[in-house]
């Protein structure tokens, strides 16, 4: 009979310890802070274009220094402050890098998508998070900023 009651008593003791122990442990342990990722450093979708038509990208430099656009084939185009440049791509995918020349300015793209034209107004931001560096149009026509 002794062995018959021993298991339930031990089980009851273990269950009691787990219930009360877990309550104590939760009140004494503080969760580690979760690092936040600034929104400006995350890829984001800004619109969609029709991939059966040519895709135009207009870059408007609203930064106080020249910026550069680079795309496949090693081609670079410099856009001076206050100027804009339009580039046309016959098909998707498209990957266009837009970045400041010279000083390490942190930039942001304000994008507008209409009639297969993507307009990027490039501005300076004062943020510790990495700014925008490229625009991508995938094979389905979705437009992303990275």
C-alpha positions in Angstrom: 0.0 0.0 0.0 2.9 2.3 0.7 4.1 2.3 -2.9 0.6 2.8 -4.1 0.2 6.2 -2.4 3.7 7.3 -2.9 3.4 8.2 -6.6 0.3 10.5 -6.1 1.9 12.2 -3.2 5.2 12.8 -5.2 3.1 13.9 -8.2 1.1 16.3 -6.0 4.4 17.7 -4.5 5.9 18.2 -8.0 2.7 19.7 -9.3 2.6 22.1 -6.3 6.2 23.1 -6.8 5.7 23.7 -10.5 2.6 25.9 -9.9 4.1 27.9 -7.1 7.6 27.8 -8.4 6.6 29.1 -11.8 4.7 31.9 -10.2 7.8 33.0 -8.2 10.1 32.6 -11.2 7.9 34.7 -13.4 7.7 37.5 -10.9 11.5 37.5 -10.4 12.6 37.2 -14.0 12.4 40.3 -16.2 12.4 39.7 -19.9 15.4 40.9 -21.8 14.7 44.0 -23.8 13.9 43.3 -27.5 15.9 45.4 -29.8 13.7 47.4 -32.1 14.5 47.8 -35.8 13.8 51.4 -37.0 11.1 51.5 -39.7 13.4 53.3 -42.1 15.8 50.3 -42.2 13.1 47.8 -43.2 12.2 46.9 -46.8 8.8 48.3 -47.7 6.3 48.0 -50.6 5.3 51.3 -52.1 3.2 50.4 -55.0 2.8 48.2 -58.2 3.4 48.8 -61.9 2.3 46.9 -65.0 5.3 44.7 -66.1 3.9 44.5 -69.7 4.8 48.2 -70.2 8.0 50.1 -69.8 8.8 51.2 -66.3 10.0 54.8 -65.7 11.8 55.9 -62.6 12.2 59.6 -62.0 14.8 60.6 -59.3 14.4 64.1 -57.8 17.4 65.2 -55.8 16.3 67.3 -52.8 19.6 66.8 -51.0 22.2 69.5 -50.7 24.9 67.4 -52.4 25.0 65.3 -55.6 23.6 61.8 -55.5 24.4 58.9 -57.8 22.1 56.4 -59.5 23.6 53.0 -60.4 22.2 50.0 -62.2 23.2 46.9 -63.9 26.1 47.1 -66.4 28.0 49.4 -64.1 26.3 52.5 -65.4 26.2 55.5 -63.0 24.3 58.7 -63.4 25.0 61.7 -61.2 22.0 63.9 -60.2 23.0 67.4 -58.9 21.0 69.1 -56.1 17.7 70.4 -57.4 17.8 68.4 -60.6 15.9 65.3 -61.6 16.7 62.4 -64.0 14.3 59.9 -65.6 15.4 56.4 -66.5 13.2 53.9 -68.5 13.4 50.2 -68.1 11.7 48.0 -70.8 11.0 45.1 -68.4 11.1 43.9 -64.8 13.0 43.1 -62.6 14.6 46.4 -62.0 17.1 47.2 -59.2 18.3 50.8 -59.0 20.7 52.1 -56.4 20.5 55.7 -55.3 23.0 57.0 -52.9 24.8 60.2 -51.9 28.2 61.0 -53.3 31.0 62.3 -51.0 29.8 62.7 -47.4 27.9 59.9 -45.8 24.5 61.6 -45.8 21.6 59.5 -44.7 18.8 59.7 -47.3 15.2 58.6 -47.6 13.0 58.1 -50.7 9.5 59.5 -50.8 7.9 57.4 -53.5 4.9 57.9 -55.7 3.7 55.3 -58.2 1.3 56.3 -61.0 0.9 55.2 -64.7 4.0 53.0 -64.6 6.1 55.9 -63.4 7.8 55.8 -60.1 8.9 59.2 -58.7 11.5 59.2 -56.0 12.0 62.4 -54.1 15.3 61.9 -52.3 15.7 63.8 -49.0 18.1 63.9 -46.1 17.1 62.3 -42.8 18.7 62.8 -39.4 18.4 59.3 -38.0 20.8 56.6 -36.7 19.0 53.9 -38.7 20.3 53.2 -42.2 18.5 55.2 -44.8 17.2 54.0 -48.2 19.7 52.8 -50.7 17.8 51.0 -53.5 14.5 50.6 -55.3 13.5 47.2 -56.7 10.6 46.2 -59.0 10.1 42.5 -59.0 8.8 40.3 -61.8 5.2 40.8 -60.6 5.5 44.6 -60.6 5.7 45.2 -56.9 7.8 48.1 -56.0 10.1 47.9 -53.0 12.4 50.3 -51.2 15.4 49.0 -49.3 
